[in-house]
Each structure stands twice: as C-alpha cells, then as structure tokens.
Amino acid sequence: MPRPMSRRSLFSAVLPFASGRDALAPRLEQPCAEQVATVSSANACVERHGVVCRRCVEACEHSAIRILAREKLGAAIDAAACTGCGDCIPVCPVEAIALAPRDRIELVSEFANLIVHNG
C-alpha cells in the first residue's frame, strides 16, 4: 500500500518554488543538525486543552511529532527523529514550538530520567 502524501509534499510537488528548488525563489535555510524542535511551554499547546489542531503533526515530514491527546499532554517531539528543519514552528497558532540546541535537550532528558528513576 502506498504511503499517503502529506499536505506539504503535495504542495511542494505542485509548486516547486515552495520547497526552495526554483532558482528564482528565495533560498530556504538548510536543516540544522545541531538544533531540535521542542515544546516551549507545557501549557501552550492547544491540544493539551482539548482543542484539535494537529498542524505541527501535518507539517512534519519526518513524523517526529505526536499528539498525546489521551494523556492530555499535547504535542510530544521525538528528538531522535527531529531534523531541526523548523517546518512545525510557523504553523503553530500559539507559538508553542521552538528550536533549541540538541545538546541542551539531551541534557534535560538525562536529568528527567534521573529524577524519574531515582526519585
């Protein structure tokens, strides 16, 4: 079964300048491997408050964002799958997503794991 095409991929196929492939279009920044998307504020994501949005999930070509609606946690970003392209940032209506240095996110994750496992 063929994989469904995302809105972004469809848009890029119809309008090639949207993906930066056209010489006349302004160049888009290349993804930065040193940065990763993160939810900037725990309460900012509208999904956490029961509003169905999912714009960031649709914008992410790498499937790095999931919505944890059942747990009422909103957007969750997988740092390992995130390429740092930033496509999720402009589509968020409440500016809940930001780019952060990858090493800082890894450090915070290590601290969180230590707290969870050691109390």
DOVEXTI-6274 format. One record per residue: x, y, z of N, C-alpha, C, O in turn. Coordinates in steps of 0.02 Angstrom, whole numbers, padded with zeros to 5 digits, always signed. Layout:
DOVEXTI-6274
XYZXYZXYZXYZ/...
END
This chain:
DOVEXTI-6274
+00042-00059+00000+00000+00000+00000+00045+00062+00000+00090+00067+00041/+00033+00109-00045+00075+00169-00047+00064+00212+00014+00009+00216+00042/+00117+00244+00035+00114+00289+00093+00077+00352+00074+00089+00380+00021/+00030+00376+00116-00007+00437+00100+00040+00497+00096+00088+00503+00134/+00025+00542+00051+00065+00602+00041+00042+00657+00087-00018+00669+00093/+00089+00690+00120+00072+00744+00166+00052+00805+00126+00066+00810+00066/+00019+00851+00158-00001+00914+00125+00060+00952+00100+00059+00981+00046/+00113+00951+00141+00173+00987+00121+00205+00957+00059+00227+00994+00015/+00208+00891+00056+00236+00858-00003+00195+00871-00065+00222+00882-00119/+00129+00870-00057+00085+00884-00113+00094+00955-00137+00097+00968-00197/+00098+01002-00090+00108+01072-00107+00175+01082-00142+00179+01120-00191/+00227+01048-00119+00293+01054-00150+00293+01024-00220+00329+01048-00264/+00254+00972-00231+00251+00941-00297+00216+00987-00347+00235+00990-00405/+00164+01022-00324+00126+01066-00368+00163+01132-00379+00165+01157-00435/+00192+01159-00327+00227+01223-00330+00299+01212-00309+00314+01218-00249/+00344+01195-00354+00412+01178-00335+00450+01233-00299+00496+01219-00261/+00432+01296-00311+00468+01351-00277+00455+01351-00203+00494+01380-00165/+00402+01318-00180+00387+01316-00109+00439+01277-00070+00448+01287-00010/+00473+01231-00104+00523+01191-00069+00594+01217-00081+00642+01185-00060/+00601+01274-00115+00666+01304-00125+00703+01276-00185+00763+01289-00192/+00669+01237-00228+00703+01207-00285+00706+01254-00345+00745+01242-00392/+00667+01307-00345+00666+01354-00401+00720+01407-00391+00729+01433-00336/+00757+01421-00444+00812+01468-00439+00788+01539-00425+00825+01579-00397/+00726+01556-00445+00700+01623-00434+00672+01634-00365+00664+01691-00342/+00656+01580-00332+00627+01585-00264+00683+01597-00213+00739+01576-00224/+00666+01630-00158+00717+01640-00106+00738+01573-00077+00697+01528-00069/+00802+01566-00061+00828+01504-00033+00805+01495+00039+00807+01542+00079/+00784+01435+00055+00765+01418+00123+00826+01392+00159+00871+01363+00127/+00829+01402+00223+00886+01377+00262+00887+01301+00261+00835+01269+00261/+00946+01274+00260+00953+01201+00265+00940+01181+00338+00956+01219+00384/+00913+01121+00349+00902+01099+00418+00968+01098+00457+01021+01080+00430/+00963+01117+00519+01022+01121+00560+01023+01061+00608+00979+01055+00650/+01072+01018+00599+01075+00957+00640+01089+00971+00713+01077+00929+00756/+01115+01031+00728+01130+01048+00797+01069+01071+00836+01072+01079+00897/+01013+01083+00801+00953+01106+00835+00897+01055+00828+00896+01015+00781/+00851+01058+00874+00794+01012+00875+00733+01051+00899+00739+01097+00940/+00675+01033+00873+00613+01066+00894+00594+01041+00963+00605+00983+00980/+00565+01085+01002+00542+01068+01069+00480+01108+01086+00470+01163+01059/+00438+01081+01129+00379+01118+01151+00404+01169+01202+00431+01151+01254/+00394+01234+01186+00424+01287+01226+00389+01297+01294+00422+01318+01342/+00325+01282+01298+00289+01291+01361+00240+01233+01369+00206+01214+01322/+00237+01205+01429+00195+01146+01440+00121+01160+01428+00086+01117+01402/+00098+01219+01445+00027+01235+01437+00011+01269+01371-00048+01281+01358/+00060+01284+01331+00047+01322+01270+00010+01283+01217-00033+01312+01183/+00023+01219+01209-00008+01180+01156-00083+01175+01167-00106+01156+01221/-00122+01194+01116-00195+01194+01123-00223+01123+01126-00278+01114+01152/-00187+01074+01100-00209+01004+01105-00214+00983+01178-00256+00941+01195/-00173+01011+01220-00173+00995+01291-00239+01016+01324-00259+00988+01375/-00271+01065+01295-00334+01092+01322-00395+01067+01286-00450+01094+01293/-00387+01014+01245-00443+00983+01212-00461+01013+01144-00512+00993+01115/-00422+01059+01118-00435+01089+01052-00396+01048+01000-00335+01041+01006/-00431+01023+00950-00398+00983+00899-00365+01030+00849-00398+01071+00817/-00299+01025+00843-00261+01068+00799-00219+01026+00751-00233+01025+00691/-00169+00992+00775-00126+00945+00739-00090+00975+00678-00069+00938+00634/-00082+01040+00676-00047+01072+00620+00026+01052+00618+00055+01040+00565/+00057+01048+00677+00128+01030+00680+00140+00959+00656+00190+00945+00623/+00094+00914+00672+00100+00845+00651+00097+00840+00575+00135+00803+00544/+00051+00878+00544+00044+00878+00472+00104+00910+00437+00122+00890+00382/+00136+00958+00469+00192+00993+00439+00257+00953+00442+00302+00965+00402/+00261+00907+00489+00324+00869+00499+00328+00810+00451+00290+00762+00456/+00374+00814+00403+00384+00761+00355+00417+00699+00385+00412+00645+00358/+00451+00707+00441+00489+00653+00471+00452+00617+00527+00481+00574+00560/+00389+00633+00537+00347+00601+00588+00380+00605+00657+00378+00556+00695/+00409+00662+00672+00442+00671+00737+00395+00697+00790+00414+00700+00849/+00334+00717+00771+00287+00746+00819+00226+00701+00826+00197+00679+00776/+00208+00688+00888+00147+00651+00904+00105+00694+00950+00131+00735+00987/+00039+00683+00949-00006+00716+00995-00029+00664+01046-00056+00612+01029/-00016+00680+01109-00036+00636+01164-00102+00661+01193-00104+00687+01249/-00155+00653+01154-00220+00680+01173-00251+00642+01232-00282+00672+01276/-00243+00576+01232-00272+00536+01285-00244+00554+01353-00280+00555+01403/-00180+00570+01355-00147+00589+01418-00153+00663+01431-00132+00687+01484/-00183+00701+01384-00190+00774+01388-00123+00809+01398-00116+00855+01438/-00072+00785+01359-00006+00814+01362+00011+00857+01302+00062+00891+01301/-00031+00856+01251-00019+00896+01192+00034+00866+01147+00038+00805+01142/+00074+00909+01115+00124+00886+01067+00184+00857+01104+00207+00883+01154/+00210+00801+01076+00271+00771+01101+00318+00763+01041+00298+00735+00990/+00379+00788+01047+00426+00788+00992+00482+00738+01007+00515+00741+01059/+00492+00692+00960+00545+00642+00965+00610+00674+00940+00618+00686+00881/+00656+00689+00986+00718+00724+00969+00761+00683+00922+00799+00711+00883/+00757+00617+00926+00797+00575+00882+00773+00578+00810+00813+00574+00763/+00708+00586+00800+00680+00589+00732+00680+00660+00704+00676+00669+00643/+00684+00710+00747+00682+00781+00725+00747+00800+00690+00801+00786+00715/+00740+00832+00632+00798+00853+00593+00815+00926+00605+00867+00950+00581/+00773+00963+00641+00785+01033+00654+00767+01079+00596+00791+01135+00593/+00724+01055+00550+00706+01095+00491+00664+01155+00509+00666+01205+00474/+00624+01150+00563+00584+01207+00585+00518+01215+00549+00486+01267+00557/+00497+01166+00510+00434+01172+00474+00373+01174+00520+00321+01199+00500/+00380+01149+00580+00324+01148+00628+00315+01215+00663+00261+01228+00689/+00365+01257+00663+00362+01319+00702+00312+01369+00673+00271+01394+00711/+00315+01386+00608+00269+01437+00584+00196+01416+00581+00152+01459+00579/+00181+01352+00582+00112+01330+00578+00077+01328+00645+00015+01322+00648/+00114+01332+00700+00084+01329+00766+00048+01395+00781+00079+01448+00780/-00018+01393+00794-00056+01454+00805-00040+01490+00871-00055+01549+00878/-00011+01454+00919+00003+01484+00984+00078+01487+01000+00097+01500+01057/+00119+01475+00948+00192+01478+00955+00218+01435+01012+00259+01456+01053/+00192+01373+01014+00211+01326+01067+00275+01288+01052+00301+01253+01096/+00300+01293+00990+00359+01255+00970+00416+01302+00954+00406+01354+00923/+00476+01284+00976+00536+01324+00963+00594+01277+00949+00592+01218+00967/+00646+01304+00918+00707+01266+00908+00754+01277+00967+00760+01333+00992/+00787+01225+00988+00835+01228+01043+00896+01187+01025+00891+01142+00983/+00953+01202+01054+01013+01163+01041+01002+01089+01061+00977+01074+01115/+01022+01044+01017+01013+00973+01028+01046+00949+01093+01018+00908+01129/+01106+00975+01108+01141+00953+01168+01104+00974+01231+01105+00938+01281/+01070+01031+01230+01031+01053+01288+00971+01007+01299+00955+00991+01356/+00938+00987+01245+00880+00943+01250+00902+00875+01278+00867+00846+01320/+00959+00850+01255+00984+00786+01280+01001+00790+01354+00989+00743+01392/+01030+00846+01375+01047+00856+01445+00984+00857+01489+00983+00826+01542/+00933+00894+01467+00871+00898+01504+00838+00829+01508+00810+00810+01560/+00841+00791+01454+00813+00724+01453+00849+00678+01503+00817+00638+01537/+00915+00683+01506+00953+00643+01553+00934+00660+01625+00926+00616+01667/+00927+00725+01641+00907+00746+01707+00837+00720+01724+00824+00697+01780/+00791+00724+01676+00723+00700+01688+00723+00624+01701+00686+00601+01745/+00763+00587+01664+00767+00514+01675+00796+00499+01744+00773+00453+01778/+00846+00537+01765+00875+00526+01832+00823+00540+01886+00819+00503+01935/+00784+00592+01878+00734+00609+01928+00679+00556+01931+00657+00536+01985/+00657+00533+01872+00605+00482+01870+00628+00416+01900+00591+00385+01938/+00689+00396+01884+00713+00331+01908+00740+00332+01979+00738+00280+02012/+00764+00388+02002+00794+00392+02069+00752+00430+02119+00769+00433+02179/+00697+00458+02096+00652+00494+02141+00678+00559+02159+00646+00595+02197/
END
